[in-house]
Amino acid sequence: MRWQTERQEQFPGSEIFWSLCSKIHESNWEFVARDPILPVRSFWDLSQLIRAIRPSNLLTGFLSKLTIADLLTITGCHKDRRLRSFLDLQLKLYSQEPASRTSALYGATVLQMAQSPRGLWHLHGSMQLLSDRLKDSFLKDGGSLLIGHRVTKILSKKNPNIFDVNVVDRRKNLIQLKASDIVFSLPPQSLLDLIPIDGGLSTKYRESIKNLPKPSGAIVFYGALRRSDLPANCQAHIQIFDENFGSLFISISMEDDQRAPVGMATLIASMFVNIDQWSNLDSQSYASKKNIISKQIRTILEKKFDLLETSWDHQELSTPRSFERWTGRPGGIVGGLGQHPDQFGPFGLSSRTPLRGLWLCGDSIYPGEGTAGVSQSAMMVVRQLMEYKGRHLNIPVFNS
Ligand SMILES: Cc1cc2nc3c(=O)[nH]c(=O)nc-3n(C[C@H](O)[C@H](O)[C@H](O)COP(=O)(O)OP(=O)(O)OC[C@H]3O[C@@H](n4cnc5c(N)ncnc54)[C@H](O)[C@@H]3O)c2cc1C
């Protein structure tokens, strides 16, 4: 209700656009709750899709090639430049694309996600908590977890149908594993390096991976400061537009949320960048570019929150190179394939690959990036894998 009042105040005359987004979102949400498989690559996938479809989805299906900018035009709100700038900034966070390039069906949902009754949430204790719980549950079920290990090669053997997987540990010791199935949660672009040319992946599939739209990289500024230096009642999430950087998304820890010691706060500011701007720099140019960007971000933050240079207790900056080094994602790409109408949902990359036993999940697979999105893609791929083995995935908590 508060959001409805606010959007009417901020963007008078746009209610028809928001109502349309709401209708699309409701239809999408019910569809997703029935666990569809997308994109469809087998009869079983098709059966799961048909099971999830209702008449309202057929209606919204007609919008599948439209963008959010098209919805603005349909509803007569396309002349509202303020609304358009707001949407461009918000959508960039979720789809890496502005309104003119974000699928209407995807965009309508992410624009509503932060609202009641769903909403976006912080975990008390940070994402580490989620990670620890997943680890505990995995170990309890008898899983064997190798932390700090890197897969360096995957070879598919036709006879018997098995994968040879080379892994190196922190001391560079080689471990050789065998697998009947692999659920690959790395970016699909990593397959090109991990599977040798003669490793079983067809040239056609390799080309299709090479031709995937290039995802963005990210720059993240991490700062720690005294809470008393921040304005009283400072919001936890703020997005600002900057002439140089475009969207800058700021997240500030709240007192007692276990993300900072008492009396202190963490402030994280992030933005998307083109990875090519960082890939070919020599070490001196890299250090200098990093320094300049760090100062520019700090200047924006100091102006926005009335901070002094001395307010910072700690600060550091991560660039696409840092993401590449610390996560192993090629070139430091983040965020999957983006959500243009040509590659979202039914038109996206399939979790099934031409290699029997090799399955994909993660931010390049339906429904896309974000912790919730990649978890859902993992659920989808496990259902497919189990069905392939003649079994059924039964998770009571989700069935209730
Ligand atoms: C700055 C930023 C802020 C974000 N904030 C949020 C947020 O607030 N909420 C939210 O829901 N989402 C957020 N996201 C998005 C979210 O982090 C991603 O969508 C999600 O982590 C993608 O999950 P994934 O499993 O596809 O990939 P990843 O999380 O990247 O997982 C892939 C894993 O594979 C590992 N790996 C890579 N290569 C190898 C190899 N050769 N061998 C073994 N392991 C390897 C990596 O180290 C990594 O652990 C944010 C993303 C960014 C960049």
The ligand as an ORCA input file, in Angstrom:
! r2SCAN-3c Opt
* xyz 0 1
  C      28.283     -7.267     -6.421
  C      27.175     -8.298     -6.406
  C      26.173     -8.207     -5.451
  C      25.149     -9.156     -5.430
  N      24.166     -9.047     -4.482
  C      23.190     -9.982     -4.432
  C      22.178     -9.928     -3.428
  O      22.173     -9.026     -2.587
  N      21.215    -10.885     -3.423
  C      21.201    -11.895     -4.347
  O      20.312    -12.760     -4.300
  N      22.159    -11.980     -5.311
  C      23.138    -11.052     -5.375
  N      24.100    -11.124     -6.350
  C      23.987    -12.175     -7.370
  C      24.463    -13.500     -6.862
  O      25.673    -13.340     -6.179
  C      24.663    -14.428     -8.059
  O      23.501    -14.439     -8.871
  C      24.949    -15.852     -7.625
  O      26.044    -15.916     -6.737
  C      25.281    -16.695     -8.847
  O      25.391    -18.030     -8.417
  P      26.096    -19.128     -9.311
  O      26.036    -20.401     -8.517
  O      25.552    -19.103    -10.685
  O      27.606    -18.653     -9.457
  P      28.686    -18.394     -8.323
  O      28.056    -17.881     -7.067
  O      29.753    -17.565     -8.970
  O      29.210    -19.865     -8.017
  C      30.100    -20.518     -8.875
  C      31.148    -21.168     -7.993
  O      32.023    -21.958     -8.805
  C      33.352    -21.771     -8.339
  N      34.284    -22.077     -9.426
  C      34.605    -21.342    -10.521
  N      35.496    -21.987    -11.303
  C      35.757    -23.167    -10.679
  C      36.598    -24.286    -10.985
  N      37.344    -24.325    -12.089
  N      36.610    -25.335    -10.135
  C      35.836    -25.340     -9.000
  N      35.012    -24.298     -8.663
  C      34.987    -23.237     -9.494
  C      33.406    -20.310     -7.926
  O      34.496    -20.086     -7.060
  C      32.048    -20.145     -7.275
  O      32.100    -20.492     -5.900
  C      25.136    -10.201     -6.389
  C      26.160    -10.303     -7.341
  C      27.173     -9.352     -7.347
  C      28.271     -9.481     -8.364
*
